[in-house]
Amino acid sequence: MADFQGDVTVTADGVDYPAAAELHSWAEDSAEETAAERAVDIADGLTDWNGSIDVTGGEGAAWKVMEAEDRRLVMPDGRVAPFVVNRRFFGTGVLLITGSAEPPF
């Protein structure tokens, strides 16, 4: 559906962390759905998104993002969306994330 690759800001419990993101979104799909029905799903916000973020501060900053109660991804144009962390890569700032709202890109 859509892809984004570039710089973002991650806000974790009110603290901003610069990060690089690689994100992907797609509409819910069913083999039985027509193209028109899929278009309605997209318009209704029935999309999923996920990807990875590489928090500039490295492992320490990524750990703070992971432990935060409130996590938000802020796009360069100001759009914002909450997300959950699915996995982290030890020794790096890389986190695999899944959006918990409409894609912000």
C-alpha positions in Angstrom: 0.0 0.0 0.0 2.5 2.6 1.1 6.2 2.7 2.2 8.2 5.3 4.1 12.0 5.4 4.6 13.6 8.3 6.4 14.1 10.3 9.5 11.4 10.4 12.2 11.1 11.4 15.8 10.0 8.9 18.4 8.3 10.3 21.5 8.5 8.0 24.5 6.8 9.2 27.7 7.2 12.8 26.5 10.9 12.5 25.6 11.9 12.9 21.9 14.4 10.6 20.3 15.6 11.0 16.7 15.4 7.8 14.6 15.6 6.4 11.1 12.5 4.5 10.0 11.6 1.9 7.4 7.8 1.5 7.4 5.2 -0.4 5.4 1.4 -0.3 5.3 -1.2 -2.3 3.6 -5.0 -2.6 3.6 -6.8 -5.5 5.1 -7.3 -7.9 2.2 -9.6 -10.8 1.6 -9.6 -12.9 -1.5 -13.4 -12.5 -1.6 -13.3 -8.7 -1.4 -13.7 -6.6 -4.6 -11.4 -3.7 -5.4 -14.2 -1.3 -4.5 -14.6 -3.0 -1.1 -10.9 -2.8 -0.5 -11.0 0.9 -1.4 -13.7 1.4 1.3 -11.5 -0.4 3.8 -8.7 2.0 3.1 -11.0 5.0 3.3 -12.3 3.7 6.7 -8.7 3.3 8.0 -8.7 -0.5 8.1 -5.0 -0.7 7.4 -2.0 -2.2 9.1 1.5 -0.9 9.3 4.8 -2.0 10.8 8.5 -1.8 10.2 11.7 -0.9 12.0 13.1 2.2 13.7 16.8 2.7 14.5 16.9 5.1 17.5 19.9 7.4 17.1 20.9 7.1 20.8 21.7 3.4 20.4 20.8 0.6 22.7 20.2 2.9 25.8 17.8 5.1 24.0 16.0 2.1 22.4 15.6 0.6 25.8 13.9 3.8 27.1 11.6 3.7 24.1 10.8 0.1 24.7 10.0 0.6 28.4 7.9 3.7 27.9 4.2 3.6 28.7 3.3 6.0 25.8 5.1 5.7 22.5 4.4 7.8 19.4 6.0 8.0 16.0 6.2 11.6 14.7 6.6 11.9 10.9 8.5 14.8 9.3 5.2 16.4 8.3 3.9 16.3 11.9 1.6 13.3 11.6 1.7 11.2 14.7 0.7 7.6 15.5 1.1 5.3 18.5 3.0 2.0 18.1 4.1 -1.1 20.1 7.5 -2.6 20.1 7.6 -6.2 18.9 11.3 -6.9 19.2 14.6 -5.3 19.8 18.1 -6.2 18.5 20.6 -6.3 21.4 23.5 -4.0 21.1 21.8 -1.7 18.7 19.1 1.0 18.6 16.9 -1.1 16.2 13.4 -1.9 17.2 10.7 -3.7 15.2 7.4 -2.0 15.7 3.7 -2.4 14.8 1.4 0.6 14.5 -1.7 0.7 16.8 -3.6 3.3 14.8 -3.9 4.4 11.1 -0.6 4.7 9.3 0.9 8.2 9.6 2.5 8.0 6.1 
